[in-house]
């Protein structure tokens, strides 16, 4: 009888909105939205998180609740997951952009493979960088920080009460601009050395017309690019961890 009384309208609506928030975690947040994770597993994890976090939900006032208002609250929860996940995915997109530029310089732009995180075809170097930084993201417990952010959001942000603020929109626009800037910065060493190699090959072809650029030049460019990439990969991971940690630290002030 006590359990039946517990299933009141307020608790049912609160649990449903919390389930929408945890489901948005599985759809928009990095690692949790990985395309290789089965949909049934994502649904099960969303349900388990909703059950574990439900005791933290403040009492929900449903005296004036109607269908239209409930739909708006569901959309607010989906928008909350979309905005928070987009801020984190911008950092991963920065590595994707840098990998595409590096692949084009190395001549690997046509060598595309399926990215297991997004489920789309991407250049080979982009795929390798994405897997490396995803491993780094798990090594410094980034997925645990996301779960902690979700738990804090239950107590600090009312269910269905999210609305994007002006500071959040300004932060997103700044993040998009930084994505292109840092993407170019990460690929600049390889791009610069490749341009230098092209300049040297041009001088050699002027002095030695018998120099075959297709046979000798391209393997040299690929070798140089791989050497530089191995030399700067630790700096790339360090920059990625710094940026993703900064975004995770800024999320509470932007949403609560």
ChimeraX attribute file (.defattr): number of C-alpha atoms within 10 A of each C-alpha:
attribute: neighborCount
match mode: 1-to-1
recipient: residues
	/A:1	5
	/A:2	6
	/A:3	7
	/A:4	7
	/A:5	9
	/A:6	11
	/A:7	12
	/A:8	11
	/A:9	15
	/A:10	16
	/A:11	19
	/A:12	13
	/A:13	18
	/A:14	22
	/A:15	21
	/A:16	16
	/A:17	22
	/A:18	26
	/A:19	23
	/A:20	23
	/A:21	26
	/A:22	26
	/A:23	24
	/A:24	22
	/A:25	26
	/A:26	22
	/A:27	19
	/A:28	23
	/A:29	21
	/A:30	22
	/A:31	21
	/A:32	19
	/A:33	20
	/A:34	18
	/A:35	15
	/A:36	13
	/A:37	14
	/A:38	10
	/A:39	13
	/A:40	9
	/A:41	11
	/A:42	19
	/A:43	15
	/A:44	12
	/A:45	17
	/A:46	20
	/A:47	19
	/A:48	14
	/A:49	19
	/A:50	22
	/A:51	13
	/A:52	10
	/A:53	19
	/A:54	17
	/A:55	12
	/A:56	13
	/A:57	20
	/A:58	15
	/A:59	11
	/A:60	14
	/A:61	12
	/A:62	13
	/A:63	8
	/A:64	6
	/A:65	12
	/A:66	9
	/A:67	8
	/A:68	8
	/A:69	12
	/A:70	15
	/A:71	12
	/A:72	13
	/A:73	18
	/A:74	20
	/A:75	16
	/A:76	21
	/A:77	25
	/A:78	22
	/A:79	19
	/A:80	22
	/A:81	23
	/A:82	16
	/A:83	19
	/A:84	24
	/A:85	20
	/A:86	19
	/A:87	23
	/A:88	22
	/A:89	16
	/A:90	20
	/A:91	24
	/A:92	21
	/A:93	18
	/A:94	23
	/A:95	28
	/A:96	22
	/A:97	20
	/A:98	23
	/A:99	26
	/A:100	21
	/A:101	24
	/A:102	28
	/A:103	24
	/A:104	15
	/A:105	20
	/A:106	22
	/A:107	14
	/A:108	16
	/A:109	18
	/A:110	11
	/A:111	13
	/A:112	16
	/A:113	15
	/A:114	13
	/A:115	20
	/A:116	16
	/A:117	18
	/A:118	15
	/A:119	12
	/A:120	11
	/A:121	14
	/A:122	22
	/A:123	22
	/A:124	21
	/A:125	25
	/A:126	25
	/A:127	21
	/A:128	16
	/A:129	19
	/A:130	22
	/A:131	15
	/A:132	14
	/A:133	20
	/A:134	18
	/A:135	15
	/A:136	16
	/A:137	19
	/A:138	12
	/A:139	10
	/A:140	12
	/A:141	11
	/A:142	20
	/A:143	16
	/A:144	11
	/A:145	14
	/A:146	20
	/A:147	14
	/A:148	11
	/A:149	16
	/A:150	20
	/A:151	19
	/A:152	15
	/A:153	18
	/A:154	18
	/A:155	15
	/A:156	15
	/A:157	16
	/A:158	17
	/A:159	24
	/A:160	23
	/A:161	12
	/A:162	18
	/A:163	12
	/A:164	13
	/A:165	11
	/A:166	10
	/A:167	11
	/A:168	18
	/A:169	13
	/A:170	10
	/A:171	16
	/A:172	17
	/A:173	12
	/A:174	11
	/A:175	19
	/A:176	16
	/A:177	12
	/A:178	15
	/A:179	21
	/A:180	16
	/A:181	14
	/A:182	18
	/A:183	21
	/A:184	19
	/A:185	14
	/A:186	23
	/A:187	22
	/A:188	15
	/A:189	15
	/A:190	24
	/A:191	19
	/A:192	12
	/A:193	16
	/A:194	20
	/A:195	13
	/A:196	13
	/A:197	17
	/A:198	16
	/A:199	11
	/A:200	12
	/A:201	18
	/A:202	15
	/A:203	12
	/A:204	15
	/A:205	13
	/A:206	10
	/A:207	10
	/A:208	11
	/A:209	11
	/A:210	9
	/A:211	15
	/A:212	13
	/A:213	16
	/A:214	8
	/A:215	9
	/A:216	11
	/A:217	15
	/A:218	16
	/A:219	14
	/A:220	15
	/A:221	21
	/A:222	18
	/A:223	12
	/A:224	16
	/A:225	21
	/A:226	15
	/A:227	12
	/A:228	14
	/A:229	19
	/A:230	10
	/A:231	11
	/A:232	16
	/A:233	15
	/A:234	11
	/A:235	13
	/A:236	19
	/A:237	19
	/A:238	13
	/A:239	15
	/A:240	21
	/A:241	18
	/A:242	11
	/A:243	15
	/A:244	19
	/A:245	16
	/A:246	12
	/A:247	19
	/A:248	16
	/A:249	13
	/A:250	13
	/A:251	17
	/A:252	16
	/A:253	9
	/A:254	16
	/A:255	18
	/A:256	12
